[in-house]
Amino acid sequence: MKKTLVFILLLVLALDVIGQKDTTKIEFKPSGKLWGYAFGDFLYKAHTNSLGMSNTQYASTAKDFTSLEFRRIYLGYDYDISEHFSTQLLFAYEGATFTTDGNRSIYIKAANVKWKNIFPNSDLVIGAMSTPTYATTSEPVWGYRSLEKTIMDMRKIGGSSDVGISLQGKFDDQGNLGYNLMIGNGSGAKPEADKFKKFYGDVYFKIMDHKLILDLGADNEWAQAKPYEKAKTTYKIFLGYQTSAFTMGVEAFQQVQKNGTIFTEAAPSVVRDTVNALASGISIFARGPLTKKLGFVVRYDYFNPDSKFNKNNVYAGSYTGVYTESFLLAGLDYTPVKNVHFIPNIWYDMYNNRYASANNLSNKSNDLAFRLTVHYIFK
């Protein structure tokens, strides 16, 4: 009888201990954070190309043109619903004026829900989100979207955001090896307009205490099945090195544009054909501090819209692969206080005309702009 009473007493005490609230664990409370930033410039266009180009930020801007203009305004809100679910909403102005009265237009850049740790070290994201093309890898290391887009963004090789579903995570607890797999519409922030989807894949490696990052990625998107197939397949590689004293990076890509070119071969064959185009480019940049409040940034890009170009062929009027481009950017970043930047910079893009004998235009031309860029952040 005594043994039974002792057992019951011990059992009651044990249940009481188990039932007690763990005071060491911090109770989760839903919370959110408002954030945003804006950047724009005072611009002076010193030289305008003579080739009729209009594919970059200032290519179609007239010589001696001046302006004070925002190029981007972001307003975002991140909200943690629970320990395992969070949401993101981002409104953006990107320099476009689509309203009938010419005012600035705002659109939804991101609107997604994230299921955190759906399985160890992996998150599932559904909605409008950043793609792994460059927005989550090379662009943060580049760090100067206020001055210019990354080369893949600038040359319209891929979009920074898309609507879809993504599985992203790490293979280890330290985050030295990670991945991002995504299926999206391929239409960016615009509604889907066809039945085809875009498939993304990205893997990254971080070594030397995350100072050195290697990123490899690819994506594929179909655009047409009949009367002949059209698709774009992109491969990219990025290598970045960043410390508190110095950052540099190299980004390269190649995009196979299946049946993206129509031309007529030169005599005597005179055969009209639809063939692949092959776009490629490389970007090299460096940035770092000069003093406590002053830093520098430099960048060089080379872009070839079609390495299969042949000056002896007669291309369709829609063909855009005639000109290769060399882009230069240099600036000084003055930061009087944290999150406020004044950046005087030079923006230069040179065109090499590979079709001069046929289009009767000069062999080379360029666009040159001087800017004072202002970038401020609130969060």
Secondary structure by P-SEA (a helix, b strand, c coil): caaaaaaaaaaaaaaaaaacccccbbbbbbbcccccbbbbbbccccbbbccccccccccccccccccccccbbbbbccccccccbbbbbbbbbccccccccccbbbbbcccccccccccccbbbbcccccccccccccccccccccccccccccccccccccbbbbbbbccccccccccccccccccccccccccbbbbbbbbbbbcccccbbbbbbbbbbbccccccccbbbbbbbbbbbbccccccccccbbbbbcccbbbbbccccbbbbbbbbbbcccccbbbbbcccccccccbbbbbbccccccccccccccccccbbbbbbbbbbbbbccccbbbbbbbbbbbbbbccccccccccccbbbbbbbbbbbbcc
